Amino acid sequence: MLGMLDLAFARSQFPALAGDWVFLDNAGGSQTLIGVADRVRDYLLTSDVQLGASYAVSQLAGERVAEATRAIAAMIGAADEHEVVIGSSTTQLMANLARALRPQLRPGDEVVVTDCDHEANIGAWVRLAEHGVVVKTWRVDPESLELRLEDLDALMTERTRLVAFTHASNILGTINPVVDITRFVHERGALVCVDAVAYAPHRALDVRAWDVDFYAFSAYKVYGPHLAVLYGKRELLEGLATLNHAFIPDDDVPYKLQPGGVNYELTYSMLGVVEYLETLGRRSSTAPADDLHGRVAQAFAAGAEQEQALAGRLLAFLRDRRGVRIYGHERADKELRVPTVSFTVEGHDPAAVARHVDGASIGIRYGDFYARRLIAALGLGERNGVVRVSMVHYNTLEEIDALIARLAEVM
Ligand SMILES: Cc1ncc(COP(=O)(O)O)c(C=O)c1O
């Protein structure tokens, strides 16, 4: 049963929130949990040895990293830790994935990318053109700025091997129907690779239930360290080319896709994210679920209500102002969007708007956010892009009111 988000508890877990700044650039990077920082320190000071040796400290180090990858697998709904590839960033993981998939692709095979993704899930696939792969672009509908399945249908042929798309746009905030798109692509014999970087901070993940093939997100936007996670179905990971030493066996996943190994202390610190979400779920629910995945889902469900209220207040203000254009859904429906809100103001440079807000110790951001193809499609490429306010569950209505007051001074 859904209760109220325990906002006081949530905020107490992020020491930075007790400072003078209001953080509304969370889609750039969220604040970090105390339980994450503590574990980085603890790992480095008590178990910083190489994994895989027989002595006790090395065993402890290995168990810590393994415990964290098991917890990540449980949190995202993967079968087990073998389906979880850790990397330094989503950009790196996408580039690695495309490279490891390349030997399976023949000249004339096709991949589809969108024009509304971050470049991480476009450029990696576009580079395959150097090997004769045909790259097609699934464009958002110019009116609704949504991806339409009929447009995808027109692009897919029997040579289509993969469709790369985003779960939520880091500019529009629009949530794409991942299950429908995945089913549609599978029915046509291709795989999906989903960028969930802009989605994962806001909603529970359930990769096996959704039947996605590859699915990536960045931990530093989900309250954790500078690390990223790529889920892949085990049989698909096993079929990829190794990126590690040639003698590492094909079925040694994820190790064969983690050349040089992972960052141990940061991987271990991910337990702080899982523990926080579980605790938040328990504290925000009248009937806590009896498993980890369920409690994490309860945390996100309660958080989504808070996010909807925050985005609702900001969007109502923006809708009322003359000369403002909101990109993406204008209402804060949590089924349709995450609380990443982008807009432009007629006659105002996005850079000037953001800098004015900086002056009130409120961090927002302007630009193209590396979703450069979308910004170009919107005709904003030469104009400093959009102003973006990106909220998460730990933000407060008072913070949004302070932002609104500051924005009102210039627009
Ligand atoms: C939607 C989206 N995808 C991918 C990325 C890239 O993530 P990383 O910095 O981990 O490479 C970002 C970063 O802002 C993003 O917003």
The ligand as an SDF file (V2000), in Angstrom:
LIG
                    3D

 16 16  0  0  0  0  0  0  0  0999 V2000
   19.7950   10.5110  -21.0850 C   0  0  0  0  0  0  0  0  0  0  0  0
   21.2710   10.4050  -20.8910 C   0  0  0  0  0  0  0  0  0  0  0  0
   21.9130    9.3800  -21.4310 N   0  0  0  0  0  0  0  0  0  0  0  0
   23.2360    9.1990  -21.2640 C   0  0  0  0  0  0  0  0  0  0  0  0
   23.9830   10.0920  -20.5440 C   0  0  0  0  0  0  0  0  0  0  0  0
   25.4500    9.8580  -20.3950 C   0  0  0  0  0  0  0  0  0  0  0  0
   25.7250    9.3340  -19.1520 O   0  0  0  0  0  0  0  0  0  0  0  0
   27.2270    9.2170  -18.6480 P   0  0  0  0  0  0  0  0  0  0  0  0
   27.6290   10.5620  -18.1590 O   0  0  0  0  0  0  0  0  0  0  0  0
   27.1840    8.1830  -17.5600 O   0  0  0  0  0  0  0  0  0  0  0  0
   28.0540    8.7720  -19.8090 O   0  0  0  0  0  0  0  0  0  0  0  0
   23.3630   11.1980  -19.9640 C   0  0  0  0  0  0  0  0  0  0  0  0
   24.1460   12.1850  -19.1950 C   0  0  0  0  0  0  0  0  0  0  0  0
   23.7380   13.2850  -18.9560 O   0  0  0  0  0  0  0  0  0  0  0  0
   21.9680   11.3560  -20.1490 C   0  0  0  0  0  0  0  0  0  0  0  0
   21.3060   12.4040  -19.6180 O   0  0  0  0  0  0  0  0  0  0  0  0
  1  2  1  0
  2  3  1  0
  2 15  2  0
  3  4  2  0
  4  5  1  0
  5  6  1  0
  5 12  2  0
  6  7  1  0
  7  8  1  0
  8  9  2  0
  8 10  1  0
  8 11  1  0
 12 13  1  0
 12 15  1  0
 13 14  2  0
 15 16  1  0
M  END
$$$$
